[in-house]
Structure formats: structure tokens, C-alpha cells
């Protein structure tokens, strides 16, 4: 998805599963869900909403919305802009809009740009301003443009999506665990729990004799029979030899 930054998750994947290559596919917002449904991608970083009839998804984070303006624009002198501040501005509304509003605040353009990239070019030419998620403003960064936080407007929610089913494939489940922040220990623990009952428990090994040679727990040393009390050569309770009777 344009604007997504999965570098951290890819790094963790490569550390945990170095023998399993993870390939990233760059697609447009319109192509993302089709790629998942058709099997071109095992999972995708997408923007909500997601059709839950045939796709599963977990929300990851909500993006800050910003307004992109020329560097010499009045908004460049402030840190934050409100929706009301856009009332007199020509606000571009590209056809691949990711904020989900029917009509942005401000004055509409006579024609909607085909893409966000086209809208950025118009802003650089001094034709209007553009409201987008912050990641898209960074993706289309230009030296002659800047952006400011825009409040009081919709925000884009990012999610991880994969084909719906009773259970996600093992490798997809691994990636879900990574983006959710599971540690390697918790992942191993989860795997161990899943595999319980599938393998016969191993028999416990016999305990090793104590190094000192003394029997453990007060038991007699193996192979050494108890002393016999029969015969005149035995010892009494006091430990002294018995005397013969005259």
C-alpha cells in the first residue's frame, strides 16, 4: 500500500526466519484487495474498511491527517490547521482519496485529479491544497512543499489483511505475530502450545547417582546388601562387640 513502511517487520522476519524469503509487492489502493483475494499476495498492509465477507484484518494504527501546501503558503507559519481554516482554500480531492469523505472542506476543484501524485503536482503549481494521511505526504515529499497537521477531519486507519478462513496459514500467522509485537519467546511458546498432544511425551531419564557416592534421600547404595545381625561377630545396639557367656 502506498505510504506503508514495513521495514521494521521485514527486518524482524529476516532475523527469525532467515531461510524463508519475504517479498514485498507495491500496489495501488485499488489493487491491494484484489492481490490478496487472487493469491498474488499472502497478506497486505491496507487501509480500512475491509470487506469481512472474504477477508480477515487486524487494525495496526491510525494515521495523522495533514494538509500539503507550498512552502510560502500562509499555513506554513503555523503548526496545526483546522478544517474551518480551509474554508476559503481550493481543496483537491483525488479519485484515489484515502480519507473516505464525500466532500472535503473548502472549495472544490472543477475536476478531481486522477491520483494523489497528480494532486501533489497541482499543489506545487499553486493550484489548491491537499489533505492526505501523513505517510502519503512523506511519500510524495518535494523541496518546494511542506505539510501541517490537520485537525477536525477524518483519519486513515491502517490494517493487516489476509484471506478469511478458519485458520491463517502458518507463515501468515508468523507475520501477524510480528506486526502485533510478539517476541520470539512468545511465538515459540504459542507453537509449543499448538503442538501439544501431537507428540508422545518423552520418558523421563533415570536420575544420576550423587557424585559423593552417598545414597540420595536416605536409601541404601545400589548393590550393597544390608549388614547381617546373625553370628557372634555382629555388633550390638551400642556398636560394641558382644561378650561370650561363661
C-alpha positions as CSV (number, residue, x, y, z in Angstrom):
1,X,0.0,0.0,0.0
2,X,1.4,3.5,-0.8
3,X,2.8,5.1,2.3
4,X,3.2,1.9,4.2
5,X,6.6,1.4,6.0
6,X,7.0,-2.3,6.8
7,X,10.8,-2.2,7.1
8,X,10.9,-3.0,10.8
9,X,8.6,-6.0,10.4
10,X,10.7,-7.2,7.4
11,X,13.9,-6.9,9.5
12,X,12.4,-9.0,12.3
13,X,11.1,-11.6,9.8
14,X,14.6,-12.0,8.3
15,X,16.1,-12.4,11.8
16,X,13.6,-15.1,12.8
17,X,13.1,-16.9,9.5
18,X,16.3,-16.3,7.5
19,X,15.6,-19.3,5.2
20,X,12.1,-18.0,4.2
21,X,12.3,-15.0,1.8
22,X,9.7,-12.3,2.3
23,X,8.9,-10.4,-0.9
24,X,7.2,-7.0,-0.9
25,X,4.8,-6.0,-3.6
26,X,4.0,-2.3,-4.2
27,X,0.4,-1.9,-5.4
28,X,-2.2,0.9,-5.6
29,X,-5.0,1.2,-3.1
30,X,-7.4,-0.1,-5.8
31,X,-5.2,-3.2,-6.5
32,X,-4.5,-4.1,-2.9
33,X,-7.6,-6.2,-2.0
34,X,-7.6,-7.9,-5.4
35,X,-4.0,-9.0,-4.9
36,X,-4.9,-10.7,-1.6
37,X,-8.1,-12.3,-3.0
38,X,-6.4,-13.7,-6.1
39,X,-3.4,-15.0,-4.2
40,X,-0.8,-12.6,-5.7
41,X,0.0,-11.7,-2.1
42,X,-0.4,-13.8,1.1
43,X,-1.3,-10.7,3.1
44,X,-1.4,-7.0,2.7
45,X,-1.0,-3.7,4.6
46,X,-4.2,-1.9,3.6
47,X,-6.4,0.9,4.7
48,X,-9.7,0.2,6.4
49,X,-12.5,-0.5,5.8
50,X,-12.0,-4.2,4.8
51,X,-14.8,-6.4,3.4
52,X,-15.1,-9.0,6.1
53,X,-17.0,-11.4,3.9
54,X,-13.9,-12.9,2.4
55,X,-11.0,-11.1,4.1
56,X,-9.7,-11.0,7.7
57,X,-8.0,-8.0,9.1
58,X,-6.4,-6.6,12.3
59,X,-6.1,-2.8,12.8
60,X,-2.5,-1.6,13.2
61,X,-2.6,2.1,13.7
62,X,-4.4,5.4,12.9
63,X,-2.5,8.0,10.8
64,X,-2.4,11.7,11.4
65,X,-4.1,13.7,8.6
66,X,-2.1,16.6,7.2
67,X,-2.6,19.4,4.6
68,X,0.1,19.7,1.9
69,X,0.8,23.3,0.9
70,X,3.6,25.3,-0.9
71,X,6.4,26.4,1.4
72,X,5.5,30.0,1.0
73,X,1.8,29.4,1.9
74,X,0.3,31.1,5.0
75,X,-0.3,27.7,6.7
76,X,3.5,27.1,6.7
77,X,3.8,29.6,9.5
78,X,1.7,27.5,11.9
79,X,2.0,24.0,13.4
80,X,-1.7,23.0,13.2
81,X,-4.6,23.8,10.8
82,X,-8.3,23.1,11.4
83,X,-11.0,22.1,9.0
84,X,-12.5,25.6,9.3
85,X,-9.2,27.2,8.2
86,X,-9.7,25.5,4.8
87,X,-13.0,27.3,4.1
88,X,-11.5,29.7,1.6
89,X,-9.0,27.2,0.1
90,X,-9.4,25.2,-3.1
91,X,-9.0,21.6,-1.6
92,X,-8.1,18.9,-4.1
93,X,-10.0,15.6,-3.9
94,X,-8.2,12.9,-5.9
95,X,-10.0,9.8,-7.1
96,X,-7.8,7.6,-5.1
97,X,-8.6,9.5,-1.9
98,X,-7.8,7.5,1.3
99,X,-9.7,9.6,3.9
100,X,-13.2,8.4,2.9
101,X,-15.0,11.7,2.9
102,X,-17.6,12.5,0.3
103,X,-16.6,16.1,0.1
104,X,-13.6,17.7,1.7
105,X,-13.9,21.1,3.4
106,X,-13.1,24.2,1.4
107,X,-13.9,25.0,-2.2
108,X,-14.0,22.0,-4.6
109,X,-11.9,22.0,-7.8
110,X,-13.7,21.8,-11.2
111,X,-12.2,18.4,-11.8
112,X,-10.9,15.8,-9.5
113,X,-7.2,14.7,-10.0
114,X,-6.9,11.0,-11.0
115,X,-4.3,10.2,-8.3
116,X,-2.7,11.6,-5.2
117,X,0.5,12.1,-7.2
118,X,-1.3,14.3,-9.7
119,X,-2.8,16.3,-6.9
120,X,0.7,16.9,-5.4
121,X,1.8,18.3,-8.8
122,X,-1.1,20.7,-8.8
123,X,-0.3,21.9,-5.2
124,X,3.3,22.5,-6.3
125,X,2.0,24.6,-9.2
126,X,0.0,26.7,-6.8
127,X,-3.4,25.2,-7.6
128,X,-5.0,24.4,-4.3
129,X,-4.0,22.4,-1.2
130,X,-4.3,18.7,-0.5
131,X,-5.4,16.7,2.7
132,X,-3.8,13.3,3.0
133,X,-2.5,10.8,5.6
134,X,0.9,11.8,6.8
135,X,2.6,8.8,5.2
136,X,1.5,9.9,1.8
137,X,2.8,13.4,2.4
138,X,6.1,11.9,3.2
139,X,6.0,9.6,0.2
140,X,5.4,12.5,-2.2
141,X,7.8,14.8,-0.5
142,X,9.1,17.8,-2.5
143,X,11.5,20.5,-1.6
144,X,9.0,23.2,-2.6
145,X,6.2,21.7,-0.5
146,X,5.5,21.2,3.2
147,X,2.7,19.9,5.3
148,X,0.9,20.7,8.6
149,X,-1.3,18.7,10.9
150,X,-4.9,19.0,10.0
151,X,-7.5,18.5,12.9
152,X,-11.2,18.1,12.8
153,X,-11.2,15.8,9.7
154,X,-11.3,12.1,9.1
155,X,-8.2,9.9,9.7
156,X,-7.0,6.9,7.8
157,X,-6.7,3.6,9.7
158,X,-4.1,1.0,8.6
159,X,-4.6,-2.7,8.9
160,X,-3.1,-6.1,8.0
161,X,-5.4,-8.2,5.9
162,X,-5.3,-11.8,4.6
163,X,-7.9,-14.2,3.1
164,X,-10.6,-15.2,5.5
165,X,-10.7,-18.8,6.8
166,X,-10.9,-20.9,9.9
167,X,-7.2,-20.5,10.4
168,X,-4.4,-18.5,8.8
169,X,-1.5,-20.4,7.2
170,X,1.5,-20.8,9.5
171,X,3.7,-18.3,7.7
172,X,0.9,-15.7,7.6
173,X,0.3,-16.4,11.3
174,X,4.1,-15.7,11.9
175,X,3.8,-12.3,10.2
176,X,0.7,-11.5,12.2
177,X,2.6,-12.2,15.3
178,X,5.5,-9.9,14.2
179,X,3.3,-6.9,13.4
180,X,1.4,-7.5,16.7
181,X,4.7,-7.3,18.6
182,X,5.0,-10.8,19.8
183,X,8.5,-11.7,21.0
184,X,10.4,-14.7,19.7
185,X,9.8,-16.4,23.0
186,X,6.1,-15.8,22.9
187,X,6.0,-17.1,19.4
188,X,7.8,-20.3,20.3
189,X,5.5,-20.7,23.3
190,X,2.5,-20.4,21.1
191,X,3.9,-23.0,18.7
192,X,4.6,-25.3,21.6
193,X,1.0,-25.0,22.8
194,X,-0.3,-25.8,19.4
195,X,1.8,-28.9,19.1
196,X,0.9,-30.3,22.5
197,X,-0.9,-33.6,22.2
198,X,0.5,-34.2,18.7
199,X,3.7,-35.9,20.0
200,X,4.0,-38.6,22.6
201,X,5.7,-37.3,25.8
202,X,9.2,-38.4,26.2
203,X,10.0,-40.8,29.1
204,X,11.9,-39.2,31.9
205,X,15.6,-40.2,32.1
206,X,16.8,-42.0,35.2
207,X,18.2,-39.8,37.9
208,X,22.0,-39.8,38.0
209,X,23.6,-41.1,41.2
210,X,25.1,-38.5,43.5
211,X,28.7,-37.7,42.9
212,X,29.6,-38.2,46.6
213,X,28.6,-41.8,46.4
214,X,26.1,-41.4,49.3
215,X,22.6,-42.6,48.7
216,X,20.1,-39.9,48.0
217,X,17.1,-39.5,50.3
218,X,18.4,-42.0,52.9
219,X,18.2,-45.0,50.6
220,X,20.8,-47.7,50.5
221,X,23.5,-47.7,47.9
222,X,22.6,-49.9,45.0
223,X,24.2,-53.4,45.0
224,X,25.3,-53.1,48.7
225,X,23.2,-55.5,50.9
226,X,22.3,-54.6,54.5
227,X,24.7,-55.8,57.2
228,X,23.6,-59.1,58.9
229,X,22.9,-59.2,62.6
230,X,23.4,-63.0,62.8
231,X,26.5,-64.6,64.3
232,X,28.8,-63.8,67.2
233,X,30.8,-61.3,65.2
234,X,27.9,-58.9,64.9
235,X,27.6,-55.7,66.8
236,X,25.1,-54.8,69.4
237,X,23.0,-51.7,69.5
238,X,25.7,-49.7,71.2
239,X,28.1,-50.6,68.5
240,X,30.4,-52.6,70.9
241,X,31.2,-56.3,70.3
242,X,29.2,-58.8,72.4
243,X,31.0,-60.8,75.1
244,X,30.7,-64.5,75.2
245,X,28.9,-66.0,78.3
246,X,31.0,-68.4,80.6
